[in-house]
Every structure is written in C-alpha cells, then in structure tokens.
C-alpha cells in the first residue's frame, strides 16, 4: 500500500483530482496493468485493499457513474509528459467494435510522437459508421481551447475525414493538414474541366511520388495534391492547403494512431472486453486508459535509452520484436506482480517518477 501511495501522491501533484480520487485512480491503474483487460470484474479481483472483489467492483462502477473526470487535465498532463512543446502533429481517426447488439464507436484526436499517437481528446459517437463534420469540429475546438490553434503543426487523417464543410472549417481556422482524399474526388484541371483527382497522377510510374506545384480548385478551395500509385493500382492522394513537397511523408505519421488503437485493444488493454457502453462512462474509462498507455510507453522509451541493444534489437524482417509500449507494459507488470520484493519496490518508485512533470 505504501508503494501505491507514492503513485497516488504523484497523481495528486500532476492531475487536478481530489486526494480520494487520486487514491482510486492509482489503484485502478495498478490493477489494469496487472490484468491487461478493461473487464471491470477482472480489475476488481486484483484491486488493492481489504474489501471483497464485489465491493471493489461497485466502487469502480460508482467512479465511472458519478465522478466527473477532468478530461482537459488529462490531455494537458499527457502533453506535459512528452518531451515536445509544440507545435504538435495531430492525428484524427476512429475505432469501433460491437458488444452484442450495441455498437461502440470512438472518435480520437491524438498527438504524434516517435511513431505512435498519444490519445489527447476523444468523443463517443452514439451511432454506427463515420463521424460527421460537427463531431470533428467539436474535437478540434476543444483542442484549440486547451493549447491554441498555433500549437497545431498540421492535422493528418484518412479518407473518412473529407468534405467541403470540413475543409472550409480547417481553412478558416488556418489549420494546416495532410488528409488523404478519395480517388474520385473532383478537381479542376489546367483546362478548367472537372476531373477525378487520380487523373492528375495517371502518368506516374508505380511507386514514384509526385507533388503538383500548382494548386487545384476543389470544394471551393485551392488545394495542393501529392500522389503515389501503388502496385495494386490504387492511388494514395494527399490534399494540403499549401504546396508541401513532403506531404506523403508527413501523411505517414497518421499510422501512429492505428498503433495506438492496437495497444488499447488486442496488443494491450483489450478494450473490446469492457462491458461499459454508456457514453459518459466510456469517456472516463478512456481517460484512465490514456494514462496507463502513456505511462507504459514512456517506460518503454526509458528502457530503450538504458538498454538500447536489448530493447531496439531487430528481427529478420527488420522490425523490433516488441514495441516500446509492450516493453514498458511488460516491465510494469513484472514490477507490480512482485511488489513483495524490496528490489521491485525500488523499481516501482523509479518508474513512478516518469509520471512526474517536474
């Protein structure tokens, strides 16, 4: 319990939460990291304290039901934990799954850093399918209110996040972007004719990227397009509000949010196993997962600096055997599952320091 109090004190110093709530968050994080699942019944089984698992389960439910988690404070903490001070590259994407007949659909805005996207802000879409412009704008407005528009280097997103109203909003707010568009998006060619955008790149050889130096009218805006034809015949075409020779490279940063979703789901905390479906409670659960993910990834980064030959060792296919997140998560679990050892208690106090912004 003394070790958990150290974590509780660190959270009290870094997150705007009352002391009793910090106690709960510290115990929840420790239990979540031990069981690696968002199933609340499993978390309750290892929840620290003398109460029975049923009592712990009810306490978790009360927290998610009644307590207002300061999501803005969580977002601010995550940015402070990263050794970057902006402007930030933002990633926008959506992940969804099904619980029985109930669709669970999350729209997530992340900040990209070293190949992964850290969850910053999110909303629960109470529907199936794509987000709409109003839902996207709401997330960007929340981000702008917290960090300012000037803190955004550029926004990257996939083909789902297109449309006239959405692009005009980004243009009006002067937010730079690298967004992939559909091949049949209509643009104006040099002759003043409306043509599908893929035709601007049809003369390019497979695998040879091209950035068109002049802007093209699209959705009432002058946009600049970069494109690449894949061996499958499919085109990757990126729209930007100004001439950007590195637009295709910039767009690749978007993959970091797919990595994040994998860590929150099958490769980490198994988010699909939660039975939480209420939108407000799911938002609060995501805040706790965001803290756990950030902590584990920062520990992975720290281990990579301390033991670079072991952590960064590549397999035959050229990729690491484990991600930095997984290294950090495994390290945390070894510590937490062996806290009776004096050496592991010392190790736990060391990794707690990584959550401190001082």
C-alpha positions in Angstrom: 0.0 0.0 0.0 2.9 2.4 0.7 4.0 1.9 -2.9 0.5 2.8 -4.2 0.5 5.9 -2.0 3.7 7.0 -3.8 1.8 6.7 -7.1 -1.2 8.4 -5.6 1.0 11.4 -4.5 2.4 11.7 -7.9 -1.0 11.8 -9.5 -2.2 14.4 -6.9 0.8 16.6 -7.9 0.2 16.2 -11.7 -3.6 15.8 -12.2 -6.3 18.1 -10.9 -8.0 15.5 -8.8 -9.1 15.3 -5.1 -7.0 13.1 -2.9 -9.6 10.4 -2.6 -10.0 10.3 -6.4 -6.2 10.0 -6.8 -6.3 7.0 -4.5 -8.9 5.3 -6.7 -7.0 6.2 -10.0 -3.7 4.9 -8.6 -5.4 1.6 -7.5 -7.2 1.3 -10.8 -4.1 1.8 -12.9 -2.2 -0.8 -10.9 -5.0 -3.3 -11.3 -5.4 -2.6 -15.0 -1.7 -3.0 -15.7 -1.7 -6.3 -13.8 -4.7 -7.9 -15.6 -4.3 -6.3 -19.0 -8.1 -6.1 -19.7 -10.8 -3.5 -19.3 -13.2 -6.1 -18.0 -14.2 -4.4 -14.7 -14.8 -7.8 -13.0 -11.2 -8.8 -13.7 -9.9 -5.5 -12.5 -11.9 -5.8 -9.2 -10.3 -9.1 -8.5 -6.8 -7.6 -8.0 -7.9 -4.1 -6.8 -5.8 -3.1 -3.8 -7.5 -3.0 -0.4 -9.1 -5.3 2.2 -12.6 -5.1 0.7 -14.0 -8.1 -1.2 -13.9 -8.0 -5.1 -17.7 -7.3 -5.2 -17.1 -4.1 -3.1 -14.3 -3.1 -5.4 -16.4 -3.7 -8.4 -19.2 -1.4 -7.0 -16.6 1.2 -6.2 -15.3 1.2 -9.8 -18.9 1.5 -11.1 -19.6 4.4 -8.8 -16.5 6.2 -10.0 -17.4 5.8 -13.7 -21.1 6.7 -13.0 -20.8 9.7 -10.7 -17.4 11.3 -10.8 -16.6 13.9 -13.4 -13.1 13.1 -14.7 -11.3 16.3 -15.8 -10.5 15.3 -19.4 -8.8 18.6 -20.1 -6.4 18.0 -17.2 -5.6 14.5 -18.6 -4.9 15.9 -22.0 -2.7 18.6 -20.6 -0.8 16.1 -18.5 -0.1 13.8 -21.5 1.3 16.7 -23.4 3.5 17.7 -20.5 4.8 14.2 -20.1 6.1 14.2 -23.7 9.4 16.0 -24.3 7.8 18.2 -27.0 6.4 21.7 -26.6 4.7 22.1 -30.0 3.6 22.8 -32.5 2.1 19.3 -32.5 1.3 17.0 -35.3 -2.3 15.8 -34.7 -3.8 12.5 -35.8 -7.6 12.0 -36.2 -9.2 8.6 -36.6 -12.0 6.4 -35.4 -12.1 2.9 -33.9 -15.2 0.8 -33.3 -16.3 -2.6 -32.1 -19.5 -4.4 -31.2 -20.8 -5.5 -27.8 -23.7 -7.8 -28.6 -26.1 -5.5 -30.5 -24.5 -2.3 -29.2 -22.1 -0.5 -31.5 -19.2 1.2 -29.7 -17.6 4.0 -31.8 -14.8 6.3 -30.6 -13.5 9.4 -32.4 -10.0 10.1 -31.2 -7.6 13.0 -31.6 -4.0 12.2 -30.8 -0.6 13.9 -30.8 2.0 12.1 -32.8 5.4 11.4 -31.3 8.1 8.9 -32.3 5.9 6.7 -34.4 2.9 6.5 -32.1 0.0 8.7 -31.4 -0.8 9.6 -27.8 -4.6 10.0 -27.0 -5.4 13.6 -26.4 -9.1 14.1 -26.7 -11.9 11.8 -27.7 -15.7 11.6 -28.1 -18.1 8.6 -28.1 -20.2 8.5 -31.2 -23.7 7.1 -30.3 -24.2 5.6 -33.7 -22.6 3.3 -36.3 -20.4 4.5 -39.1 -18.4 7.6 -39.9 -18.2 10.8 -37.9 -19.7 13.9 -39.2 -18.3 17.4 -39.6 -19.9 18.7 -36.4 -18.3 16.0 -34.3 -14.9 16.6 -35.8 -15.1 20.3 -35.3 -16.1 19.8 -31.7 -12.8 17.9 -31.0 -10.6 20.5 -32.8 -12.4 23.3 -30.9 -11.6 21.5 -27.6 -8.0 21.1 -28.6 -7.8 24.8 -29.7 -9.3 25.9 -26.4 -6.7 24.0 -24.4 -3.5 24.6 -26.5 -4.3 27.2 -29.1 -4.5 26.9 -32.8 -0.9 27.9 -33.2 0.1 24.7 -31.3 -1.0 22.6 -34.3 1.7 22.0 -36.8 -0.7 20.1 -39.0 -3.5 17.6 -38.9 -3.4 14.2 -40.6 -6.3 12.0 -41.3 -7.6 9.3 -43.7 -10.2 9.3 -46.4 -13.1 9.2 -44.0 -12.3 12.8 -42.9 -13.1 14.8 -46.0 -15.8 17.1 -47.2 -16.5 20.7 -48.3 -17.7 22.0 -44.9 -14.9 20.2 -43.0 -12.1 21.6 -45.3 -13.6 25.1 -45.2 -13.5 24.9 -41.4 -9.9 24.0 -41.4 -9.1 26.7 -43.9 -11.0 29.3 -41.9 -9.1 28.3 -38.7 -5.8 28.3 -40.7 -5.1 24.8 -39.6 -2.6 23.1 -41.9 -3.4 19.5 -42.9 -2.4 16.4 -44.8 -5.5 14.5 -45.5 -5.9 11.6 -47.9 -8.8 12.0 -50.4 -10.7 9.5 -52.5 -9.6 8.8 -56.0 -12.8 10.1 -57.5 -12.7 13.5 -55.7 -13.5 16.1 -58.3 -10.8 18.8 -59.0 -10.2 21.4 -61.7 -7.5 20.6 -64.3 -5.5 23.1 -66.2 -8.2 23.3 -68.9 -10.8 24.3 -66.4 -12.5 20.9 -66.5 -13.8 18.9 -63.5 -11.9 15.5 -63.4 -11.3 12.8 -60.8 -8.1 13.6 -58.9 -6.5 10.3 -59.8 -6.1 11.5 -63.4 -3.6 14.1 -62.2 -1.2 11.2 -61.4 -2.1 8.6 -64.1 1.2 9.2 -66.0 3.3 8.5 -62.9 5.1 5.1 -62.8 4.2 2.8 -59.9 5.9 3.8 -56.7 7.0 7.2 -58.0 5.6 10.0 -55.8 4.6 13.3 -57.3 3.7 16.7 -55.7 1.9 19.0 -58.1 3.4 22.5 -57.8 0.3 24.4 -58.6 -3.0 24.4 -56.7 -6.2 22.9 -57.9 -9.8 24.1 -57.2 -11.6 21.5 -55.1 -14.6 22.1 -52.9 -14.3 25.8 -53.5 -10.7 25.9 -52.2 -7.3 25.9 -53.8 -5.7 22.7 -52.6 -2.3 21.1 -53.4 -2.1 17.5 -54.2 0.6 14.8 -53.8 0.1 11.3 -55.0 1.5 7.9 -55.4 0.3 4.8 -57.4 0.6 1.5 -55.6 1.4 -1.9 -57.3 -2.2 -2.8 -56.8 -3.2 0.1 -59.0 -4.7 2.0 -56.1 -3.7 5.7 -55.6 -2.6 7.4 -52.3 -3.5 11.0 -52.8 -2.9 13.7 -50.2 -4.5 17.1 -50.0 -2.8 20.1 -48.3 -3.7 23.8 -48.2 -0.3 24.9 -49.5 2.5 23.4 -51.6 4.1 20.7 -49.4 6.8 18.6 -51.1 6.9 16.2 -48.1 3.1 15.8 -47.9 3.3 12.0 -48.5 5.9 11.6 -45.8 4.0 13.8 -43.4 0.9 11.7 -44.0 2.6 8.5 -42.9 2.7 9.9 -39.4 -1.1 9.1 -39.3 -0.2 5.4 -38.9 0.7 6.2 -35.3 -3.0 6.3 -34.3 -3.5 2.8 -35.7 -0.6 1.7 -33.5 -2.4 3.4 -30.5 -5.7 1.6 -31.2 -3.8 -1.7 -31.3 -2.2 -1.0 -27.9 -5.6 -0.1 -26.4 -7.2 -3.2 -27.9 -5.7 -6.6 -28.8 -2.0 -5.8 -28.1 -2.5 -4.1 -24.8 -5.6 -3.4 -22.6 -8.2 -5.4 -24.6 -10.7 -2.5 -24.8 -13.2 -4.7 -26.6 -13.7 -6.7 -23.4 -15.2 -3.9 -21.5 -19.0 -4.0 -20.8 -19.1 -0.3 -20.4 -21.5 1.1 -23.0 -22.7 4.4 -21.5 -21.0 7.2 -23.5 -20.0 9.3 -20.4 -18.7 6.3 -18.5 -16.8 5.1 -21.6 -15.1 8.5 -21.9 -13.9 8.3 -18.3 -12.6 4.8 -18.9 -10.7 6.1 -21.9 -9.1 8.7 -19.7 -7.7 6.0 -17.4 -6.5 4.0 -20.4 -4.8 7.1 -21.8 -2.8 7.5 -18.6 -1.9 3.8 -18.5 -0.9 3.8 -22.2 1.2 6.9 -21.8 3.0 5.6 -18.7 3.8 2.3 -20.3 5.1 3.9 -23.4 7.3 6.4 -21.5 8.8 3.4 -19.6 9.5 1.7 -22.9 11.3 4.9 -24.1 13.3 5.0 -20.8 14.3 1.3 -21.1 15.4 1.9 -24.7 17.8 4.5 -23.5 19.0 2.4 -20.6 19.3 -0.9 -22.6 19.4 0.1 -26.3 21.0 -3.2 -27.6 18.3 -5.4 -25.9 15.2 -3.2 -26.5 16.0 -2.0 -30.0 17.2 -5.4 -31.3 15.6 -6.1 -34.7 14.3 -9.4 -36.0 15.0 -10.8 -39.5 12.1 -8.8 -41.0 13.7 -5.6 -39.9 11.2 -4.7 -37.1 11.6 -4.8 -33.3 10.4 -8.0 -31.6 8.4 -5.8 -29.3 7.1 -2.2 -29.4 8.3 0.3 -26.9 4.8 0.2 -25.4 5.0 -3.5 -24.9 8.4 -3.4 -23.4 7.1 -0.7 -20.9 3.9 -2.7 -20.2 5.8 -5.9 -19.5 8.3 -4.1 -17.3 5.5 -2.6 -15.3 3.6 -5.9 -14.9 6.8 -7.7 -13.7 7.2 -5.0 -11.0 3.6 -4.9 -10.0 3.2 -8.6 -9.7 6.3 -8.9 -7.5 6.0 -5.9 -5.1 6.8 -8.0 -2.1 10.4 -7.9 -3.3 12.4 -4.9 -2.0 14.2 -4.6 -5.4 10.8 -4.4 -7.2 9.6 -1.8 -4.8 12.6 0.3 -5.6 12.0 -0.2 -9.3 8.3 0.8 -8.8 9.3 4.1 -7.2 11.7 4.7 -10.1 9.0 4.2 -12.8 6.6 6.4 -10.9 9.0 9.3 -11.4 8.3 9.1 -15.1 4.7 10.3 -14.4 6.1 13.5 -12.8 6.1 16.6 -14.9 8.8 18.3 -12.7 
